[in-house]
């Protein structure tokens, strides 16, 4: 009897320890995601300061030239060329509605992946409805899922001759849709029946854990759905979050 009690106590202790470890890992993940967002904001602020500094110098030089009696078209063209070369034209996100999202984590991951796609010279199209409200209870899960989906999309785009990534966030009365659409190299390389399996991947030297992780998170949440579509040129995946927007 003593042995049984000891075994039961030991089992309970192991379960509690495991649950504690899961909680700690989840909290660490949340902190890392927040830190990623904060670092991205800091980087954007530094870029904006540099932009303002360069732009101020550009305007000052242009004003001096215009006020000079010796102004000529060649001088203006040189200044315009300087502006085009030295003032980063990729500092702004195409859709300003992104900055009106109520969720900092989700906004942060979208900005981060958008900048990553730009760095890889991927054509991006982002459509986000104004003042989209996302329920806070889905914040961490949606951020993790979008991170995986956008990473996969960027990787897939990088293997195509004409890389293109489309992202849309659409609000309905009773749900929100996050739509990720990317160009693909070969439709036949993607098996929709296996993409959520552990280890499935179309990438060389890759573990293929991304979408299987997403599937587990979706299965554990009755208010989240995932749909996939494919045609000759594009792969589309839609994350649906149920609930009033």
Rosetta constraint file for C-alpha pairs under 8 A:
AtomPair CA 1 CA 5 HARMONIC 6.31 0.50
AtomPair CA 2 CA 6 HARMONIC 6.12 0.50
AtomPair CA 3 CA 7 HARMONIC 6.11 0.50
AtomPair CA 4 CA 8 HARMONIC 6.13 0.50
AtomPair CA 5 CA 9 HARMONIC 6.08 0.50
AtomPair CA 6 CA 10 HARMONIC 6.00 0.50
AtomPair CA 7 CA 11 HARMONIC 6.02 0.50
AtomPair CA 8 CA 12 HARMONIC 6.14 0.50
AtomPair CA 9 CA 13 HARMONIC 6.07 0.50
AtomPair CA 10 CA 14 HARMONIC 6.19 0.50
AtomPair CA 11 CA 15 HARMONIC 6.21 0.50
AtomPair CA 12 CA 16 HARMONIC 6.11 0.50
AtomPair CA 13 CA 17 HARMONIC 6.02 0.50
AtomPair CA 14 CA 18 HARMONIC 6.07 0.50
AtomPair CA 15 CA 19 HARMONIC 6.18 0.50
AtomPair CA 16 CA 20 HARMONIC 6.05 0.50
AtomPair CA 17 CA 21 HARMONIC 6.14 0.50
AtomPair CA 18 CA 22 HARMONIC 6.25 0.50
AtomPair CA 19 CA 23 HARMONIC 6.23 0.50
AtomPair CA 20 CA 24 HARMONIC 6.19 0.50
AtomPair CA 21 CA 25 HARMONIC 6.11 0.50
AtomPair CA 22 CA 26 HARMONIC 6.10 0.50
AtomPair CA 23 CA 27 HARMONIC 6.21 0.50
AtomPair CA 24 CA 28 HARMONIC 6.13 0.50
AtomPair CA 25 CA 29 HARMONIC 6.14 0.50
AtomPair CA 26 CA 30 HARMONIC 6.29 0.50
AtomPair CA 27 CA 31 HARMONIC 6.24 0.50
AtomPair CA 28 CA 32 HARMONIC 6.16 0.50
AtomPair CA 29 CA 33 HARMONIC 6.19 0.50
AtomPair CA 30 CA 34 HARMONIC 6.21 0.50
AtomPair CA 30 CA 140 HARMONIC 6.80 0.50
AtomPair CA 31 CA 35 HARMONIC 6.07 0.50
AtomPair CA 32 CA 36 HARMONIC 6.13 0.50
AtomPair CA 33 CA 37 HARMONIC 6.37 0.50
AtomPair CA 33 CA 105 HARMONIC 6.93 0.50
AtomPair CA 34 CA 38 HARMONIC 6.18 0.50
AtomPair CA 34 CA 105 HARMONIC 6.31 0.50
AtomPair CA 35 CA 39 HARMONIC 6.01 0.50
AtomPair CA 36 CA 40 HARMONIC 6.19 0.50
AtomPair CA 36 CA 108 HARMONIC 7.59 0.50
AtomPair CA 36 CA 109 HARMONIC 8.00 0.50
AtomPair CA 37 CA 41 HARMONIC 6.26 0.50
AtomPair CA 37 CA 104 HARMONIC 7.66 0.50
AtomPair CA 37 CA 105 HARMONIC 6.59 0.50
AtomPair CA 37 CA 108 HARMONIC 4.68 0.50
AtomPair CA 37 CA 109 HARMONIC 6.76 0.50
AtomPair CA 37 CA 112 HARMONIC 7.59 0.50
AtomPair CA 38 CA 42 HARMONIC 6.22 0.50
AtomPair CA 38 CA 108 HARMONIC 7.95 0.50
AtomPair CA 39 CA 43 HARMONIC 6.16 0.50
AtomPair CA 40 CA 44 HARMONIC 6.15 0.50
AtomPair CA 40 CA 108 HARMONIC 7.35 0.50
AtomPair CA 40 CA 111 HARMONIC 7.99 0.50
AtomPair CA 40 CA 112 HARMONIC 6.66 0.50
AtomPair CA 41 CA 45 HARMONIC 6.09 0.50
AtomPair CA 42 CA 46 HARMONIC 6.20 0.50
AtomPair CA 43 CA 47 HARMONIC 6.21 0.50
AtomPair CA 44 CA 48 HARMONIC 6.05 0.50
AtomPair CA 44 CA 91 HARMONIC 7.46 0.50
AtomPair CA 45 CA 49 HARMONIC 6.20 0.50
AtomPair CA 46 CA 50 HARMONIC 6.27 0.50
AtomPair CA 47 CA 51 HARMONIC 6.04 0.50
AtomPair CA 47 CA 91 HARMONIC 7.21 0.50
AtomPair CA 48 CA 52 HARMONIC 6.13 0.50
AtomPair CA 48 CA 91 HARMONIC 7.38 0.50
AtomPair CA 49 CA 53 HARMONIC 6.19 0.50
AtomPair CA 50 CA 54 HARMONIC 6.14 0.50
AtomPair CA 51 CA 55 HARMONIC 5.87 0.50
AtomPair CA 51 CA 87 HARMONIC 6.04 0.50
AtomPair CA 51 CA 88 HARMONIC 7.02 0.50
AtomPair CA 52 CA 56 HARMONIC 5.92 0.50
AtomPair CA 53 CA 57 HARMONIC 6.37 0.50
AtomPair CA 54 CA 58 HARMONIC 6.11 0.50
AtomPair CA 54 CA 83 HARMONIC 8.00 0.50
AtomPair CA 54 CA 86 HARMONIC 7.47 0.50
AtomPair CA 54 CA 87 HARMONIC 6.55 0.50
AtomPair CA 55 CA 59 HARMONIC 6.15 0.50
AtomPair CA 55 CA 83 HARMONIC 7.53 0.50
AtomPair CA 55 CA 87 HARMONIC 7.07 0.50
AtomPair CA 56 CA 60 HARMONIC 6.10 0.50
AtomPair CA 57 CA 61 HARMONIC 6.12 0.50
AtomPair CA 58 CA 62 HARMONIC 6.07 0.50
AtomPair CA 58 CA 79 HARMONIC 7.01 0.50
AtomPair CA 58 CA 83 HARMONIC 6.68 0.50
AtomPair CA 59 CA 63 HARMONIC 5.90 0.50
AtomPair CA 60 CA 64 HARMONIC 6.17 0.50
AtomPair CA 61 CA 65 HARMONIC 6.24 0.50
AtomPair CA 61 CA 79 HARMONIC 7.56 0.50
AtomPair CA 62 CA 66 HARMONIC 6.17 0.50
AtomPair CA 62 CA 76 HARMONIC 7.04 0.50
AtomPair CA 62 CA 79 HARMONIC 6.88 0.50
AtomPair CA 63 CA 67 HARMONIC 6.13 0.50
AtomPair CA 64 CA 68 HARMONIC 6.15 0.50
AtomPair CA 65 CA 70 HARMONIC 7.73 0.50
AtomPair CA 65 CA 71 HARMONIC 5.43 0.50
AtomPair CA 65 CA 75 HARMONIC 7.41 0.50
AtomPair CA 65 CA 76 HARMONIC 7.46 0.50
AtomPair CA 66 CA 71 HARMONIC 5.98 0.50
AtomPair CA 67 CA 71 HARMONIC 7.59 0.50
AtomPair CA 71 CA 75 HARMONIC 6.88 0.50
AtomPair CA 71 CA 76 HARMONIC 7.92 0.50
AtomPair CA 72 CA 76 HARMONIC 6.71 0.50
AtomPair CA 73 CA 77 HARMONIC 6.14 0.50
AtomPair CA 74 CA 78 HARMONIC 6.24 0.50
AtomPair CA 75 CA 79 HARMONIC 6.41 0.50
AtomPair CA 76 CA 80 HARMONIC 6.22 0.50
AtomPair CA 77 CA 81 HARMONIC 6.05 0.50
AtomPair CA 78 CA 82 HARMONIC 6.18 0.50
AtomPair CA 79 CA 83 HARMONIC 6.26 0.50
AtomPair CA 80 CA 84 HARMONIC 6.18 0.50
AtomPair CA 81 CA 85 HARMONIC 6.12 0.50
AtomPair CA 82 CA 86 HARMONIC 5.83 0.50
AtomPair CA 82 CA 87 HARMONIC 7.90 0.50
AtomPair CA 83 CA 87 HARMONIC 5.32 0.50
AtomPair CA 84 CA 88 HARMONIC 7.71 0.50
AtomPair CA 84 CA 89 HARMONIC 7.81 0.50
AtomPair CA 90 CA 118 HARMONIC 7.96 0.50
AtomPair CA 93 CA 98 HARMONIC 7.84 0.50
AtomPair CA 93 CA 111 HARMONIC 7.80 0.50
AtomPair CA 94 CA 125 HARMONIC 7.99 0.50
AtomPair CA 94 CA 126 HARMONIC 7.03 0.50
AtomPair CA 95 CA 126 HARMONIC 6.45 0.50
AtomPair CA 95 CA 127 HARMONIC 6.45 0.50
AtomPair CA 95 CA 128 HARMONIC 6.79 0.50
AtomPair CA 96 CA 100 HARMONIC 7.54 0.50
AtomPair CA 97 CA 101 HARMONIC 7.01 0.50
AtomPair CA 97 CA 128 HARMONIC 6.01 0.50
AtomPair CA 97 CA 129 HARMONIC 6.39 0.50
AtomPair CA 97 CA 130 HARMONIC 4.95 0.50
AtomPair CA 97 CA 131 HARMONIC 6.83 0.50
AtomPair CA 98 CA 107 HARMONIC 6.71 0.50
AtomPair CA 98 CA 128 HARMONIC 6.27 0.50
AtomPair CA 98 CA 130 HARMONIC 7.70 0.50
AtomPair CA 99 CA 107 HARMONIC 7.37 0.50
AtomPair CA 100 CA 130 HARMONIC 6.68 0.50
AtomPair CA 100 CA 131 HARMONIC 5.28 0.50
AtomPair CA 100 CA 132 HARMONIC 7.30 0.50
AtomPair CA 101 CA 107 HARMONIC 6.59 0.50
AtomPair CA 101 CA 130 HARMONIC 7.71 0.50
AtomPair CA 101 CA 131 HARMONIC 5.70 0.50
AtomPair CA 101 CA 132 HARMONIC 5.49 0.50
AtomPair CA 101 CA 133 HARMONIC 6.38 0.50
AtomPair CA 101 CA 134 HARMONIC 7.83 0.50
AtomPair CA 102 CA 131 HARMONIC 7.43 0.50
AtomPair CA 102 CA 132 HARMONIC 7.05 0.50
AtomPair CA 102 CA 133 HARMONIC 5.67 0.50
AtomPair CA 102 CA 134 HARMONIC 6.71 0.50
AtomPair CA 103 CA 107 HARMONIC 6.09 0.50
AtomPair CA 103 CA 133 HARMONIC 7.62 0.50
AtomPair CA 103 CA 134 HARMONIC 6.59 0.50
AtomPair CA 103 CA 136 HARMONIC 7.28 0.50
AtomPair CA 103 CA 139 HARMONIC 7.02 0.50
AtomPair CA 104 CA 108 HARMONIC 5.84 0.50
AtomPair CA 105 CA 109 HARMONIC 6.32 0.50
AtomPair CA 105 CA 139 HARMONIC 6.76 0.50
AtomPair CA 105 CA 140 HARMONIC 7.34 0.50
AtomPair CA 105 CA 143 HARMONIC 6.35 0.50
AtomPair CA 106 CA 110 HARMONIC 6.27 0.50
AtomPair CA 106 CA 139 HARMONIC 6.68 0.50
AtomPair CA 106 CA 142 HARMONIC 7.03 0.50
AtomPair CA 106 CA 143 HARMONIC 5.05 0.50
AtomPair CA 106 CA 146 HARMONIC 7.99 0.50
AtomPair CA 107 CA 111 HARMONIC 6.20 0.50
AtomPair CA 108 CA 112 HARMONIC 6.08 0.50
AtomPair CA 109 CA 113 HARMONIC 6.12 0.50
AtomPair CA 109 CA 143 HARMONIC 6.48 0.50
AtomPair CA 109 CA 146 HARMONIC 7.44 0.50
AtomPair CA 109 CA 147 HARMONIC 6.36 0.50
AtomPair CA 110 CA 114 HARMONIC 5.98 0.50
AtomPair CA 110 CA 146 HARMONIC 7.73 0.50
AtomPair CA 110 CA 147 HARMONIC 7.86 0.50
AtomPair CA 111 CA 115 HARMONIC 6.18 0.50
AtomPair CA 112 CA 116 HARMONIC 6.27 0.50
AtomPair CA 113 CA 117 HARMONIC 6.11 0.50
AtomPair CA 113 CA 147 HARMONIC 7.53 0.50
AtomPair CA 113 CA 150 HARMONIC 6.62 0.50
AtomPair CA 113 CA 151 HARMONIC 7.33 0.50
AtomPair CA 114 CA 118 HARMONIC 6.27 0.50
AtomPair CA 114 CA 124 HARMONIC 7.53 0.50
AtomPair CA 115 CA 119 HARMONIC 6.15 0.50
AtomPair CA 116 CA 120 HARMONIC 6.44 0.50
AtomPair CA 117 CA 121 HARMONIC 6.43 0.50
AtomPair CA 117 CA 122 HARMONIC 5.29 0.50
AtomPair CA 117 CA 123 HARMONIC 7.72 0.50
AtomPair CA 117 CA 124 HARMONIC 7.30 0.50
AtomPair CA 117 CA 154 HARMONIC 6.28 0.50
AtomPair CA 117 CA 165 HARMONIC 7.95 0.50
AtomPair CA 118 CA 122 HARMONIC 5.57 0.50
AtomPair CA 118 CA 123 HARMONIC 7.22 0.50
AtomPair CA 118 CA 124 HARMONIC 7.38 0.50
AtomPair CA 120 CA 158 HARMONIC 7.52 0.50
AtomPair CA 121 CA 163 HARMONIC 7.85 0.50
AtomPair CA 122 CA 154 HARMONIC 7.88 0.50
AtomPair CA 122 CA 157 HARMONIC 7.16 0.50
AtomPair CA 122 CA 158 HARMONIC 7.53 0.50
AtomPair CA 122 CA 163 HARMONIC 5.12 0.50
AtomPair CA 122 CA 164 HARMONIC 5.52 0.50
AtomPair CA 122 CA 165 HARMONIC 6.80 0.50
AtomPair CA 123 CA 163 HARMONIC 6.18 0.50
AtomPair CA 123 CA 164 HARMONIC 4.63 0.50
AtomPair CA 123 CA 165 HARMONIC 6.16 0.50
AtomPair CA 124 CA 164 HARMONIC 5.91 0.50
AtomPair CA 124 CA 165 HARMONIC 4.88 0.50
AtomPair CA 124 CA 166 HARMONIC 5.77 0.50
AtomPair CA 124 CA 167 HARMONIC 7.87 0.50
AtomPair CA 125 CA 165 HARMONIC 6.39 0.50
AtomPair CA 125 CA 166 HARMONIC 4.67 0.50
AtomPair CA 125 CA 167 HARMONIC 6.24 0.50
AtomPair CA 126 CA 166 HARMONIC 5.89 0.50
AtomPair CA 126 CA 167 HARMONIC 4.79 0.50
AtomPair CA 126 CA 168 HARMONIC 5.76 0.50
AtomPair CA 127 CA 167 HARMONIC 6.25 0.50
AtomPair CA 127 CA 168 HARMONIC 4.56 0.50
AtomPair CA 127 CA 169 HARMONIC 6.37 0.50
AtomPair CA 128 CA 132 HARMONIC 7.71 0.50
AtomPair CA 128 CA 168 HARMONIC 5.63 0.50
AtomPair CA 128 CA 169 HARMONIC 4.81 0.50
AtomPair CA 128 CA 170 HARMONIC 6.60 0.50
AtomPair CA 129 CA 169 HARMONIC 6.50 0.50
AtomPair CA 129 CA 170 HARMONIC 6.15 0.50
AtomPair CA 129 CA 171 HARMONIC 7.15 0.50
AtomPair CA 132 CA 171 HARMONIC 6.76 0.50
AtomPair CA 132 CA 245 HARMONIC 7.09 0.50
AtomPair CA 133 CA 245 HARMONIC 5.52 0.50
AtomPair CA 134 CA 138 HARMONIC 7.57 0.50
AtomPair CA 134 CA 139 HARMONIC 7.60 0.50
AtomPair CA 134 CA 176 HARMONIC 7.84 0.50
AtomPair CA 134 CA 245 HARMONIC 6.15 0.50
AtomPair CA 135 CA 139 HARMONIC 7.10 0.50
AtomPair CA 135 CA 243 HARMONIC 7.92 0.50
AtomPair CA 135 CA 245 HARMONIC 7.29 0.50
AtomPair CA 138 CA 142 HARMONIC 5.81 0.50
AtomPair CA 139 CA 143 HARMONIC 6.07 0.50
AtomPair CA 140 CA 144 HARMONIC 6.23 0.50
AtomPair CA 141 CA 145 HARMONIC 6.13 0.50
AtomPair CA 141 CA 217 HARMONIC 7.37 0.50
AtomPair CA 142 CA 146 HARMONIC 5.91 0.50
AtomPair CA 143 CA 147 HARMONIC 6.06 0.50
AtomPair CA 144 CA 148 HARMONIC 6.44 0.50
AtomPair CA 145 CA 149 HARMONIC 6.15 0.50
AtomPair CA 145 CA 214 HARMONIC 5.85 0.50
AtomPair CA 146 CA 150 HARMONIC 5.81 0.50
AtomPair CA 147 CA 151 HARMONIC 6.02 0.50
AtomPair CA 148 CA 152 HARMONIC 6.13 0.50
AtomPair CA 148 CA 210 HARMONIC 5.97 0.50
AtomPair CA 148 CA 211 HARMONIC 7.33 0.50
AtomPair CA 148 CA 214 HARMONIC 7.62 0.50
AtomPair CA 149 CA 153 HARMONIC 6.14 0.50
AtomPair CA 149 CA 180 HARMONIC 7.23 0.50
AtomPair CA 149 CA 210 HARMONIC 7.96 0.50
AtomPair CA 149 CA 211 HARMONIC 7.66 0.50
AtomPair CA 149 CA 237 HARMONIC 7.97 0.50
AtomPair CA 150 CA 154 HARMONIC 6.04 0.50
AtomPair CA 150 CA 180 HARMONIC 7.07 0.50
AtomPair CA 151 CA 155 HARMONIC 6.16 0.50
AtomPair CA 152 CA 156 HARMONIC 6.12 0.50
AtomPair CA 152 CA 210 HARMONIC 7.88 0.50
AtomPair CA 153 CA 157 HARMONIC 6.07 0.50
AtomPair CA 153 CA 165 HARMONIC 7.01 0.50
AtomPair CA 153 CA 180 HARMONIC 7.45 0.50
AtomPair CA 153 CA 181 HARMONIC 7.27 0.50
AtomPair CA 153 CA 182 HARMONIC 5.51 0.50
AtomPair CA 153 CA 183 HARMONIC 7.97 0.50
AtomPair CA 154 CA 158 HARMONIC 6.19 0.50
AtomPair CA 154 CA 165 HARMONIC 7.20 0.50
AtomPair CA 154 CA 182 HARMONIC 7.56 0.50
AtomPair CA 155 CA 159 HARMONIC 6.91 0.50
AtomPair CA 156 CA 160 HARMONIC 7.18 0.50
AtomPair CA 156 CA 182 HARMONIC 7.15 0.50
AtomPair CA 156 CA 183 HARMONIC 6.98 0.50
AtomPair CA 156 CA 184 HARMONIC 5.94 0.50
AtomPair CA 156 CA 185 HARMONIC 7.49 0.50
AtomPair CA 157 CA 162 HARMONIC 7.75 0.50
AtomPair CA 157 CA 163 HARMONIC 4.59 0.50
AtomPair CA 157 CA 164 HARMONIC 6.14 0.50
AtomPair CA 157 CA 165 HARMONIC 7.05 0.50
AtomPair CA 157 CA 182 HARMONIC 6.14 0.50
AtomPair CA 157 CA 183 HARMONIC 5.39 0.50
AtomPair CA 157 CA 184 HARMONIC 6.17 0.50
AtomPair CA 157 CA 185 HARMONIC 7.82 0.50
AtomPair CA 158 CA 163 HARMONIC 6.09 0.50
AtomPair CA 159 CA 163 HARMONIC 7.62 0.50
AtomPair CA 159 CA 184 HARMONIC 7.35 0.50
AtomPair CA 159 CA 185 HARMONIC 6.16 0.50
AtomPair CA 160 CA 183 HARMONIC 6.87 0.50
AtomPair CA 160 CA 184 HARMONIC 6.06 0.50
AtomPair CA 160 CA 185 HARMONIC 4.89 0.50
AtomPair CA 161 CA 185 HARMONIC 7.70 0.50
AtomPair CA 162 CA 183 HARMONIC 7.51 0.50
AtomPair CA 163 CA 182 HARMONIC 7.67 0.50
AtomPair CA 163 CA 183 HARMONIC 5.90 0.50
AtomPair CA 164 CA 182 HARMONIC 5.73 0.50
AtomPair CA 164 CA 183 HARMONIC 5.41 0.50
AtomPair CA 165 CA 180 HARMONIC 7.43 0.50
AtomPair CA 165 CA 181 HARMONIC 5.84 0.50
AtomPair CA 165 CA 182 HARMONIC 4.55 0.50
AtomPair CA 165 CA 183 HARMONIC 6.70 0.50
AtomPair CA 166 CA 179 HARMONIC 7.82 0.50
AtomPair CA 166 CA 180 HARMONIC 5.93 0.50
AtomPair CA 166 CA 181 HARMONIC 4.95 0.50
AtomPair CA 166 CA 182 HARMONIC 6.23 0.50
AtomPair CA 167 CA 178 HARMONIC 7.38 0.50
AtomPair CA 167 CA 179 HARMONIC 5.54 0.50
AtomPair CA 167 CA 180 HARMONIC 4.80 0.50
AtomPair CA 167 CA 181 HARMONIC 6.37 0.50
AtomPair CA 168 CA 177 HARMONIC 7.81 0.50
AtomPair CA 168 CA 178 HARMONIC 5.89 0.50
AtomPair CA 168 CA 179 HARMONIC 5.01 0.50
AtomPair CA 168 CA 180 HARMONIC 6.80 0.50
AtomPair CA 169 CA 176 HARMONIC 7.22 0.50
AtomPair CA 169 CA 177 HARMONIC 5.72 0.50
AtomPair CA 169 CA 178 HARMONIC 4.73 0.50
AtomPair CA 169 CA 179 HARMONIC 6.35 0.50
AtomPair CA 170 CA 176 HARMONIC 5.80 0.50
AtomPair CA 170 CA 177 HARMONIC 5.19 0.50
AtomPair CA 170 CA 178 HARMONIC 6.68 0.50
AtomPair CA 171 CA 175 HARMONIC 6.40 0.50
AtomPair CA 171 CA 176 HARMONIC 4.58 0.50
AtomPair CA 171 CA 177 HARMONIC 6.49 0.50
AtomPair CA 171 CA 245 HARMONIC 6.11 0.50
AtomPair CA 172 CA 176 HARMONIC 5.84 0.50
AtomPair CA 172 CA 244 HARMONIC 7.74 0.50
AtomPair CA 172 CA 245 HARMONIC 6.62 0.50
AtomPair CA 173 CA 244 HARMONIC 5.80 0.50
AtomPair CA 173 CA 245 HARMONIC 6.27 0.50
AtomPair CA 174 CA 242 HARMONIC 6.18 0.50
AtomPair CA 174 CA 243 HARMONIC 4.98 0.50
AtomPair CA 174 CA 244 HARMONIC 4.51 0.50
AtomPair CA 174 CA 245 HARMONIC 6.48 0.50
AtomPair CA 175 CA 240 HARMONIC 6.75 0.50
AtomPair CA 175 CA 241 HARMONIC 5.52 0.50
AtomPair CA 175 CA 242 HARMONIC 4.31 0.50
AtomPair CA 175 CA 243 HARMONIC 4.99 0.50
AtomPair CA 175 CA 244 HARMONIC 5.78 0.50
AtomPair CA 175 CA 245 HARMONIC 6.05 0.50
AtomPair CA 176 CA 240 HARMONIC 5.72 0.50
AtomPair CA 176 CA 241 HARMONIC 5.21 0.50
AtomPair CA 176 CA 242 HARMONIC 6.56 0.50
AtomPair CA 176 CA 243 HARMONIC 7.64 0.50
AtomPair CA 176 CA 245 HARMONIC 6.34 0.50
AtomPair CA 177 CA 238 HARMONIC 6.51 0.50
AtomPair CA 177 CA 239 HARMONIC 5.67 0.50
AtomPair CA 177 CA 240 HARMONIC 4.57 0.50
AtomPair CA 177 CA 241 HARMONIC 6.45 0.50
AtomPair CA 178 CA 238 HARMONIC 5.69 0.50
AtomPair CA 178 CA 239 HARMONIC 5.03 0.50
AtomPair CA 178 CA 240 HARMONIC 6.43 0.50
AtomPair CA 179 CA 236 HARMONIC 7.13 0.50
AtomPair CA 179 CA 237 HARMONIC 6.05 0.50
AtomPair CA 179 CA 238 HARMONIC 4.57 0.50
AtomPair CA 179 CA 239 HARMONIC 6.45 0.50
AtomPair CA 180 CA 236 HARMONIC 5.72 0.50
AtomPair CA 180 CA 237 HARMONIC 5.42 0.50
AtomPair CA 180 CA 238 HARMONIC 6.37 0.50
AtomPair CA 181 CA 234 HARMONIC 6.53 0.50
AtomPair CA 181 CA 235 HARMONIC 5.65 0.50
AtomPair CA 181 CA 236 HARMONIC 4.26 0.50
AtomPair CA 181 CA 237 HARMONIC 6.47 0.50
AtomPair CA 182 CA 234 HARMONIC 5.44 0.50
AtomPair CA 182 CA 235 HARMONIC 5.48 0.50
AtomPair CA 182 CA 236 HARMONIC 6.56 0.50
AtomPair CA 183 CA 233 HARMONIC 5.63 0.50
AtomPair CA 183 CA 234 HARMONIC 4.44 0.50
AtomPair CA 183 CA 235 HARMONIC 6.39 0.50
AtomPair CA 184 CA 232 HARMONIC 7.95 0.50
AtomPair CA 184 CA 233 HARMONIC 5.64 0.50
AtomPair CA 184 CA 234 HARMONIC 5.46 0.50
AtomPair CA 184 CA 235 HARMONIC 6.51 0.50
AtomPair CA 185 CA 233 HARMONIC 7.40 0.50
AtomPair CA 186 CA 190 HARMONIC 7.64 0.50
AtomPair CA 186 CA 232 HARMONIC 7.43 0.50
AtomPair CA 186 CA 233 HARMONIC 7.71 0.50
AtomPair CA 187 CA 230 HARMONIC 7.40 0.50
AtomPair CA 187 CA 231 HARMONIC 6.90 0.50
AtomPair CA 187 CA 232 HARMONIC 5.67 0.50
AtomPair CA 187 CA 233 HARMONIC 7.22 0.50
AtomPair CA 189 CA 202 HARMONIC 6.69 0.50
AtomPair CA 190 CA 195 HARMONIC 7.38 0.50
AtomPair CA 190 CA 202 HARMONIC 7.16 0.50
AtomPair CA 191 CA 195 HARMONIC 6.11 0.50
AtomPair CA 192 CA 228 HARMONIC 7.65 0.50
AtomPair CA 194 CA 200 HARMONIC 6.72 0.50
AtomPair CA 195 CA 200 HARMONIC 5.90 0.50
AtomPair CA 195 CA 201 HARMONIC 7.25 0.50
AtomPair CA 195 CA 211 HARMONIC 6.75 0.50
AtomPair CA 195 CA 212 HARMONIC 7.64 0.50
AtomPair CA 196 CA 200 HARMONIC 7.10 0.50
AtomPair CA 196 CA 211 HARMONIC 5.14 0.50
AtomPair CA 196 CA 212 HARMONIC 4.52 0.50
AtomPair CA 196 CA 214 HARMONIC 7.97 0.50
AtomPair CA 196 CA 215 HARMONIC 6.27 0.50
AtomPair CA 197 CA 211 HARMONIC 7.63 0.50
AtomPair CA 197 CA 212 HARMONIC 5.56 0.50
AtomPair CA 198 CA 208 HARMONIC 6.61 0.50
AtomPair CA 198 CA 209 HARMONIC 5.79 0.50
AtomPair CA 198 CA 212 HARMONIC 5.46 0.50
AtomPair CA 199 CA 207 HARMONIC 5.66 0.50
AtomPair CA 199 CA 208 HARMONIC 4.41 0.50
AtomPair CA 199 CA 209 HARMONIC 5.75 0.50
AtomPair CA 200 CA 207 HARMONIC 7.71 0.50
AtomPair CA 200 CA 208 HARMONIC 4.99 0.50
AtomPair CA 200 CA 209 HARMONIC 7.37 0.50
AtomPair CA 201 CA 206 HARMONIC 6.93 0.50
AtomPair CA 201 CA 207 HARMONIC 7.21 0.50
AtomPair CA 201 CA 208 HARMONIC 4.66 0.50
AtomPair CA 203 CA 208 HARMONIC 7.94 0.50
AtomPair CA 208 CA 212 HARMONIC 7.81 0.50
AtomPair CA 209 CA 213 HARMONIC 6.12 0.50
AtomPair CA 210 CA 214 HARMONIC 6.48 0.50
AtomPair CA 211 CA 215 HARMONIC 6.06 0.50
AtomPair CA 212 CA 216 HARMONIC 6.35 0.50
AtomPair CA 213 CA 217 HARMONIC 6.42 0.50
AtomPair CA 214 CA 218 HARMONIC 6.18 0.50
AtomPair CA 215 CA 219 HARMONIC 6.04 0.50
AtomPair CA 216 CA 220 HARMONIC 6.19 0.50
AtomPair CA 217 CA 221 HARMONIC 6.50 0.50
AtomPair CA 218 CA 222 HARMONIC 7.38 0.50
AtomPair CA 218 CA 224 HARMONIC 5.63 0.50
AtomPair CA 218 CA 225 HARMONIC 6.34 0.50
AtomPair CA 218 CA 226 HARMONIC 7.32 0.50
AtomPair CA 219 CA 224 HARMONIC 7.96 0.50
AtomPair CA 223 CA 241 HARMONIC 5.84 0.50
AtomPair CA 223 CA 242 HARMONIC 4.97 0.50
AtomPair CA 223 CA 243 HARMONIC 7.45 0.50
AtomPair CA 224 CA 239 HARMONIC 7.12 0.50
AtomPair CA 224 CA 240 HARMONIC 5.59 0.50
AtomPair CA 224 CA 241 HARMONIC 4.75 0.50
AtomPair CA 224 CA 242 HARMONIC 6.21 0.50
AtomPair CA 225 CA 239 HARMONIC 5.88 0.50
AtomPair CA 225 CA 240 HARMONIC 4.98 0.50
AtomPair CA 225 CA 241 HARMONIC 6.66 0.50
AtomPair CA 226 CA 237 HARMONIC 7.07 0.50
AtomPair CA 226 CA 238 HARMONIC 5.62 0.50
AtomPair CA 226 CA 239 HARMONIC 4.81 0.50
AtomPair CA 226 CA 240 HARMONIC 6.24 0.50
AtomPair CA 227 CA 237 HARMONIC 5.63 0.50
AtomPair CA 227 CA 238 HARMONIC 5.07 0.50
AtomPair CA 227 CA 239 HARMONIC 6.75 0.50
AtomPair CA 228 CA 235 HARMONIC 7.52 0.50
AtomPair CA 228 CA 236 HARMONIC 5.64 0.50
AtomPair CA 228 CA 237 HARMONIC 4.41 0.50
AtomPair CA 228 CA 238 HARMONIC 6.34 0.50
AtomPair CA 229 CA 235 HARMONIC 5.95 0.50
AtomPair CA 229 CA 236 HARMONIC 4.98 0.50
AtomPair CA 229 CA 237 HARMONIC 6.36 0.50
AtomPair CA 230 CA 234 HARMONIC 5.89 0.50
AtomPair CA 230 CA 235 HARMONIC 4.52 0.50
AtomPair CA 230 CA 236 HARMONIC 6.10 0.50
AtomPair CA 231 CA 235 HARMONIC 6.62 0.50
